[in-house]
Amino acid sequence: MSDAAELRNTDPGAGAPVGALAEGARPAVLSLAIKEKAALYAAYMPFLKNGGIFVPTNRPYNLGDEVYLILTILDDPVRVPVAGKVVWVSPSGSGATRTPGIGVHFPGDETGVAARKRIEDALGAALRSQRPTHTI
């Protein structure tokens, strides 16, 4: 890789498989803005112990990879920062009906609890819907 290419690449795991980040390396940082309640419903993963969210991406990830999310939920200007682990992978090319991306499980700490609460408050009664989602 040329020096110029290294300077433009801000991903700490570039050049290495995602699951093989060097010890002490920061996890990938992903930003996700969900502007519609239907999209939030489709992305939310309430069946996980601490809740989680589906993040569309074409980048390859492995189960167990750590990621750092910055979520923007509906029209709320306050972003929700939360770290998590990849627990679901829908790779690119996995079928015309599957959006490529990853499911990120929220941690059991205050950041995970806050993210889950913000999402569930935004969804309200829609949480009881039986509509299909990105994951199930």
N, CA and C of each residue as an Amber inpcrd file, in Angstrom:
protein
   408
   0.8570000  -1.1810000   0.0000000   0.0000000   0.0000000   0.0000000
   0.8960000   1.2340000   0.0000000   0.5700000   2.2480000  -0.7770000
   1.3930000   3.4510000  -0.8390000   1.1550000   4.3190000   0.3810000
   2.1310000   5.2350000   0.6510000   1.9790000   6.1480000   1.7770000
   0.7540000   7.0220000   1.6100000   0.4550000   7.4560000   0.3910000
  -0.7040000   8.3110000   0.1470000  -1.9920000   7.5800000   0.5050000
  -2.0670000   6.3030000   0.1440000  -3.2740000   5.5300000   0.4590000
  -3.4230000   5.3800000   1.9630000  -2.3110000   5.1790000   2.6970000
  -2.3880000   5.0300000   4.1440000  -2.8810000   6.3220000   4.7940000
  -2.5090000   7.4580000   4.2850000  -2.9250000   8.7240000   4.8770000
  -4.4180000   8.9610000   4.7100000  -5.0190000   8.4900000   3.6340000
  -6.4400000   8.7140000   3.3960000  -7.3130000   7.7310000   4.1670000
  -6.7580000   6.6110000   4.5850000  -7.5350000   5.5650000   5.2140000
  -7.5660000   5.7860000   6.7180000  -8.7420000   6.0950000   7.2740000
  -8.8700000   6.3500000   8.7060000  -9.3590000   5.1420000   9.4790000
  -9.5660000   4.0150000   8.8240000 -10.0230000   2.7940000   9.4840000
  -8.8370000   2.1250000  10.1670000  -8.8830000   1.9460000  11.5220000
  -7.7410000   1.3720000  12.2190000  -7.4450000  -0.0640000  11.8160000
  -8.3940000  -0.7530000  11.2050000  -8.1820000  -2.1410000  10.8310000
  -7.8630000  -2.3300000   9.3750000  -7.6380000  -1.2550000   8.6420000
  -7.3830000  -1.3850000   7.2060000  -6.1360000  -2.2020000   6.9700000
  -6.2200000  -3.0850000   5.9870000  -5.0820000  -3.8980000   5.6310000
  -5.0220000  -5.2110000   6.3970000  -5.8510000  -5.3690000   7.4180000
  -5.8930000  -6.6100000   8.1950000  -7.3230000  -7.1170000   8.1830000
  -7.5120000  -8.4170000   8.2980000  -8.8770000  -8.9040000   8.4250000
  -9.5330000  -8.2310000   9.6180000 -10.8210000  -7.9400000   9.5200000
 -11.5090000  -7.1830000  10.5550000 -11.3450000  -7.8260000  11.9210000
 -11.4140000  -9.1310000  12.0200000 -11.2990000  -9.8020000  13.3080000
  -9.8730000  -9.8720000  13.8250000  -8.9090000  -9.3750000  13.0570000
  -7.5110000  -9.5170000  13.4370000  -6.8620000  -8.1690000  13.7080000
  -7.5620000  -7.2540000  14.3350000  -6.9830000  -5.9640000  14.6690000
  -5.8380000  -6.1630000  15.6480000  -4.8220000  -5.3480000  15.5210000
  -3.6930000  -5.4340000  16.4240000  -4.1420000  -5.1480000  17.8460000
  -3.4590000  -5.7570000  18.8000000  -3.8050000  -5.5360000  20.1960000
  -3.7200000  -4.0530000  20.5030000  -4.7200000  -3.5170000  21.1580000
  -4.7700000  -2.1030000  21.4840000  -5.3830000  -1.2460000  20.3870000
  -5.6740000  -1.8230000  19.2180000  -6.2760000  -1.0520000  18.1310000
  -7.7230000  -0.7290000  18.4840000  -8.1690000   0.3900000  17.9990000
  -9.5590000   0.7940000  18.2490000 -10.4940000   0.0260000  17.3370000
 -11.7330000  -0.2200000  17.8250000 -12.7070000  -0.8850000  16.9580000
 -13.1500000   0.0520000  15.8400000 -13.7480000  -0.5310000  14.8140000
 -14.2790000   0.2630000  13.7130000 -15.3550000   1.2050000  14.2440000
 -15.4230000   2.4080000  13.7060000 -16.4360000   3.3860000  14.0870000
 -17.4440000   3.4870000  12.9480000 -18.7090000   3.2550000  13.2790000
 -19.7810000   3.3100000  12.2900000 -20.8020000   4.3480000  12.7270000
 -21.2880000   5.1030000  11.7800000 -22.3340000   6.0840000  12.0410000
 -23.6100000   5.6140000  11.3550000 -24.7140000   5.6260000  12.0920000
 -25.9920000   5.1860000  11.5360000 -27.0700000   6.2010000  11.8930000
 -27.6920000   6.7690000  10.8770000 -28.7930000   7.7110000  11.0730000
 -30.0670000   7.0570000  10.5500000 -31.0270000   6.8750000  11.4420000
 -32.3050000   6.2780000  11.0610000 -33.3650000   7.3620000  11.2240000
 -33.9640000   7.7520000  10.1070000 -34.8840000   8.8890000  10.0940000
 -36.3570000   8.5030000  10.1530000 -36.6810000   7.2370000   9.8840000
 -38.0870000   6.8190000   9.8580000 -38.3310000   5.7100000  10.8690000
 -39.4950000   5.7270000  11.4860000 -39.8350000   4.7260000  12.4970000
 -39.8470000   3.3140000  11.9040000 -40.3210000   3.1570000  10.6720000
 -40.3490000   1.8360000  10.0400000 -38.9290000   1.2970000   9.8610000
 -37.9910000   2.1590000   9.5120000 -36.5980000   1.7400000   9.3400000
 -35.9850000   1.3780000  10.6940000 -36.3340000   2.1140000  11.7370000
 -35.8440000   1.8090000  13.0820000 -36.3790000   0.4580000  13.5440000
 -37.6520000   0.2120000  13.2920000 -38.2520000  -1.0760000  13.6390000
 -37.5300000  -2.2100000  12.9180000 -37.2610000  -2.0280000  11.6350000
 -36.6130000  -3.0730000  10.8410000 -35.1800000  -3.3380000  11.2970000
 -34.5100000  -2.3220000  11.8510000 -33.1140000  -2.4680000  12.2620000
 -32.9500000  -2.9250000  13.7060000 -33.9190000  -2.6640000  14.5640000
 -33.7790000  -2.9700000  15.9890000 -33.8210000  -4.4770000  16.2330000
 -32.9990000  -4.9390000  17.1620000 -32.9000000  -6.3630000  17.4890000
 -33.2630000  -6.5770000  18.9650000 -34.5720000  -6.5470000  19.3080000
 -34.9770000  -6.6490000  20.7130000 -34.7730000  -8.0380000  21.3050000
 -34.5870000  -9.0390000  20.4730000 -34.4380000 -10.4060000  20.9540000
 -33.0620000 -10.6730000  21.5660000 -32.1190000  -9.7580000  21.4030000
 -30.8150000  -9.8900000  22.0460000 -30.9210000  -9.4510000  23.5020000
 -30.1470000 -10.0630000  24.3740000 -30.2320000  -9.8160000  25.8170000
 -30.2330000  -8.3200000  26.1520000 -29.3180000  -7.5680000  25.5720000
 -29.2140000  -6.1300000  25.8540000 -29.7480000  -5.2690000  24.7210000
 -30.3840000  -5.8930000  23.7500000 -30.8330000  -5.1710000  22.5730000
 -29.6780000  -5.0070000  21.5950000 -30.0100000  -4.6240000  20.3900000
 -28.9860000  -4.4150000  19.3790000 -29.5920000  -3.7770000  18.1500000
 -28.7640000  -3.5630000  17.1580000 -29.2440000  -2.8990000  15.9480000
 -28.5080000  -3.4610000  14.7290000 -29.2330000  -3.5220000  13.6370000
 -28.6760000  -3.9450000  12.3510000 -28.1030000  -2.7130000  11.6630000
 -26.8690000  -2.8220000  11.2130000 -26.1870000  -1.7150000  10.5450000
 -25.8650000  -2.1470000   9.1180000 -26.5070000  -1.5380000   8.1150000
 -26.1840000  -1.8920000   6.7310000 -24.7360000  -1.5300000   6.3980000
 -24.0230000  -2.4710000   5.8150000 -22.6430000  -2.2300000   5.3840000
 -22.2360000  -3.3250000   4.4130000 -21.3730000  -2.9880000   3.4870000
 -20.8140000  -3.9710000   2.5680000 -19.4590000  -4.4680000   3.0440000
 -18.9280000  -3.8510000   4.0700000 -17.6190000  -4.2360000   4.5920000
 -17.7270000  -5.5740000   5.3200000 -16.7530000  -6.4510000   5.1440000
 -16.8100000  -7.7480000   5.8350000 -16.4680000  -7.6140000   7.3180000
 -17.2470000  -8.2600000   8.1520000 -17.0010000  -8.3310000   9.5920000
 -17.0990000  -9.7870000  10.0160000 -16.5110000 -10.0860000  11.1500000
 -16.5840000 -11.4180000  11.7340000 -17.4010000 -11.3640000  13.0200000
 -18.0240000 -12.4760000  13.3680000 -18.7190000 -12.5480000  14.6440000
 -17.7140000 -12.2540000  15.7550000 -18.1380000 -11.4470000  16.7090000
 -17.2690000 -11.0890000  17.8280000 -16.4710000  -9.8230000  17.6340000
 -16.4190000  -9.2830000  16.4040000 -15.7020000  -8.0240000  16.1820000
 -16.3310000  -6.9220000  17.0250000 -15.4800000  -6.0720000  17.5700000
 -15.9690000  -4.9210000  18.3200000 -16.1480000  -3.7510000  17.3650000
 -17.2530000  -3.0300000  17.5510000 -17.5170000  -1.8270000  16.7590000
 -18.0010000  -0.7360000  17.7000000 -17.8370000   0.4890000  17.2770000
 -18.3170000   1.6410000  18.0280000 -19.3250000   2.3450000  17.1410000
 -20.5570000   2.4660000  17.6300000 -21.6290000   3.0730000  16.8440000
 -21.9400000   4.4770000  17.3340000 -22.2680000   5.3280000  16.3930000
 -22.8250000   6.6350000  16.7050000 -24.1880000   6.6600000  16.0230000
 -25.2400000   6.5460000  16.8380000 -26.6010000   6.4320000  16.3140000
 -27.3230000   7.7690000  16.3540000 -28.0260000   8.0700000  15.2800000
 -28.9560000   9.1960000  15.2460000 -30.3280000   8.5800000  15.0320000
 -31.2180000   8.7980000  15.9950000 -32.5180000   8.1380000  15.9930000
 -33.6310000   9.1400000  15.6870000 -34.3150000   8.8810000  14.5800000
 -35.4190000   9.7080000  14.0920000 -34.9790000  11.1610000  14.0290000
 -35.7530000  12.0870000  14.5780000 -35.4070000  13.5070000  14.4580000
 -34.6970000  14.0520000  15.6920000 -34.2470000  13.1620000  16.5710000
 -33.5400000  13.5760000  17.7810000 -32.1350000  14.0470000  17.4140000
 -31.7820000  15.3050000  17.7350000 -30.4530000  15.8020000  17.3730000
 -29.3380000  15.2170000  18.2420000 -29.6840000  14.5820000  19.3680000
 -28.6790000  14.0100000  20.2610000 -28.2680000  12.6380000  19.7420000
 -26.9810000  12.4920000  19.4560000 -26.4640000  11.2070000  18.9770000
 -26.2300000  10.2700000  20.1540000 -26.4050000   8.9760000  19.8870000
 -26.2330000   7.9530000  20.9130000 -24.9540000   7.1790000  20.6120000
 -23.8950000   7.3790000  21.4220000 -22.6720000   6.6070000  21.2210000
 -22.7620000   5.2930000  21.9940000 -22.4160000   4.1950000  21.3500000
 -22.4650000   2.8980000  22.0280000 -21.4790000   1.9380000  21.3610000
 -20.7530000   1.2130000  22.1910000 -19.8650000   0.1680000  21.6910000
 -20.6610000  -1.1270000  21.6540000 -20.2490000  -2.0710000  20.8540000
 -20.9510000  -3.3430000  20.8070000 -20.1350000  -4.3840000  20.0830000
 -20.7050000  -5.5790000  20.0060000 -20.0490000  -6.6960000  19.3210000
 -20.9250000  -7.2030000  18.1950000 -20.2870000  -7.6080000  17.1120000
 -20.9990000  -8.1670000  15.9680000 -21.5090000  -9.5590000  16.3520000
 -22.8370000  -9.7400000  16.2250000 -23.4550000 -11.0340000  16.5510000
 -24.2630000 -11.5800000  15.3780000 -24.3250000 -10.8340000  14.2920000
 -25.1150000 -11.2290000  13.1300000 -24.3920000 -10.7010000  11.9040000
 -24.2620000 -11.5150000  10.8740000 -23.6260000 -11.0670000   9.6370000
 -24.4880000 -11.4780000   8.4590000 -24.8730000 -10.5060000   7.6490000
 -25.5200000 -10.7520000   6.3570000 -24.5530000 -10.2340000   5.3040000
 -23.7180000 -11.1170000   4.7440000 -22.6800000 -10.6600000   3.8110000
 -23.2650000 -10.1630000   2.4980000 -22.4850000  -9.3730000   1.7940000
 -22.8650000  -8.9380000   0.4440000 -23.0750000 -10.1690000  -0.4120000
 -24.0870000 -10.1330000  -1.2630000 -24.3550000 -11.2490000  -2.1530000
 -25.0780000 -12.4040000  -1.4890000 -25.6560000 -12.1650000  -0.2930000
 -26.3250000 -13.2620000   0.4110000 -27.7690000 -13.4500000  -0.0330000
 -28.1760000 -12.7180000  -1.0330000 -29.5190000 -12.8950000  -1.5590000
 -30.1770000 -11.5560000  -1.8200000 -31.0720000 -11.5450000  -2.7810000
 -31.7300000 -10.3010000  -3.1750000 -32.6290000  -9.7540000  -2.0760000
 -33.0900000 -10.6040000  -1.1680000 -34.0080000 -10.1380000  -0.1280000
 -33.2900000  -9.7350000   1.1510000 -32.0090000  -9.9840000   1.2630000
 -31.2500000  -9.6530000   2.4680000 -30.3660000  -8.4310000   2.2250000
 -30.5050000  -7.4350000   3.0710000 -29.6290000  -6.2730000   3.0250000
 -28.2940000  -6.6620000   3.6490000 -27.1700000  -6.4110000   2.9790000
 -25.8850000  -6.7330000   3.5940000 -25.6460000  -5.8420000   4.8080000
 -25.0950000  -6.4340000   5.8530000 -24.8030000  -5.6600000   7.0480000
 -24.4980000  -6.5450000   8.2330000 -24.4460000  -5.9040000   9.4010000
 -24.1170000  -6.6030000  10.6380000 -25.1260000  -6.2700000  11.7260000
 -25.3440000  -7.2250000  12.6030000 -26.1270000  -6.9920000  13.8070000
 -25.1740000  -6.7570000  14.9570000 -25.3700000  -5.6630000  15.6750000
 -24.4850000  -5.2870000  16.7680000 -25.2490000  -5.4030000  18.0810000
 -24.7100000  -6.2240000  19.0000000 -25.3000000  -6.4180000  20.3220000
 -24.8030000  -5.3170000  21.2500000 -25.7360000  -4.6190000  21.9020000
 -25.3630000  -3.5690000  22.8380000 -24.7700000  -4.1880000  24.1040000
 -23.8730000  -3.4750000  24.7690000 -23.3090000  -3.9890000  26.0200000
 -24.3140000  -3.8460000  27.1600000 -24.0470000  -4.5130000  28.2660000
 -24.9210000  -4.4450000  29.4290000 -24.6580000  -3.2320000  30.3090000
 -23.7500000  -2.3530000  29.8960000 -23.4350000  -1.1700000  30.6950000
 -24.4320000  -0.0370000  30.4320000 -24.1690000   1.1190000  31.0020000
 -25.1080000   2.2460000  30.8880000 -25.2780000   2.7390000  29.4600000
 -24.2430000   2.6100000  28.6240000 -24.3920000   3.0560000  27.2370000
 -25.3470000   2.1500000  26.4670000 -25.2520000   0.8390000  26.7130000
 -26.1590000  -0.1050000  26.0630000 -27.5880000   0.0580000  26.5420000
 -27.7490000   0.2540000  27.8530000 -29.0870000   0.4640000  28.4220000
 -29.6920000   1.7440000  27.8580000 -28.8910000   2.7970000  27.7480000
 -29.3800000   4.0680000  27.2130000 -29.7900000   3.9330000  25.7460000
 -28.9840000   3.2260000  24.9490000 -29.3120000   3.0390000  23.5330000
 -30.6170000   2.2550000  23.3960000 -30.7480000   1.1720000  24.1500000
 -31.9620000   0.3560000  24.0840000 -33.1890000   1.1810000  24.4750000
 -33.0660000   1.9520000  25.5590000 -34.2000000   2.7670000  26.0220000
 -34.5940000   3.8010000  24.9810000 -33.6180000   4.4790000  24.3940000
 -33.9230000   5.5040000  23.3830000 -34.6510000   4.8860000  22.1980000
 -34.1980000   3.7120000  21.7570000 -34.8310000   3.0540000  20.6130000
 -36.2470000   2.6000000  20.9810000 -36.3940000   1.9470000  22.1280000
 -37.7110000   1.4430000  22.5200000 -38.6920000   2.5790000  22.7900000
 -38.2240000   3.6820000  23.3520000 -39.0980000   4.8470000  23.5450000
 -39.5460000   5.3960000  22.1950000 -38.6330000   5.4370000  21.2270000
 -38.9720000   5.9550000  19.8970000 -39.9590000   5.0380000  19.1760000
 -39.8190000   3.7290000  19.3710000 -40.6990000   2.7750000  18.6880000
 -42.0710000   2.6700000  19.3340000 -42.1410000   2.8140000  20.6390000
 -43.4330000   2.7390000  21.3290000 -44.1700000   1.4500000  21.0220000
 -45.4300000   1.5710000  20.6360000 -46.2920000   0.4150000  20.3660000
 -45.8280000  -0.4070000  19.1700000 -45.0180000   0.1670000  18.3010000
 -44.5370000  -0.5680000  17.1300000 -43.6930000  -1.7820000  17.5300000
 -43.1760000  -1.7930000  18.7600000 -42.3820000  -2.9350000  19.2300000
 -43.1710000  -4.2380000  19.1830000 -44.4900000  -4.1480000  19.3000000
 -45.3340000  -5.3510000  19.3260000 -45.7440000  -5.8040000  17.9260000
 -45.2650000  -5.1420000  16.9010000 -45.6120000  -5.4930000  15.5270000
 -45.0290000  -6.8460000  15.1450000 -45.6610000  -7.4930000  14.2000000
 -45.1700000  -8.7810000  13.6970000 -44.5550000  -8.6490000  12.2970000
 -44.3270000  -7.4120000  11.8460000 -43.7080000  -7.1990000  10.5460000
 -42.2930000  -7.7480000  10.5130000 -41.8520000  -8.2180000   9.3560000
 -40.4680000  -8.7280000   9.2440000 -39.4410000  -7.5920000   9.4410000
 -38.2420000  -7.9840000   9.8430000 -37.1480000  -7.0240000  10.0510000
 -35.9660000  -7.4450000   9.1880000 -34.8630000  -6.7400000   9.3250000
 -33.6520000  -7.0840000   8.5730000 -33.0560000  -8.4010000   9.0420000
 -33.3830000  -8.8220000  10.2700000 -32.7260000  -9.9980000  10.8310000
 -33.6480000 -11.2080000  10.9620000 -34.8720000 -11.0150000  11.3680000
 -35.8080000 -12.1540000  11.4610000 -37.1860000 -11.7510000  10.9700000
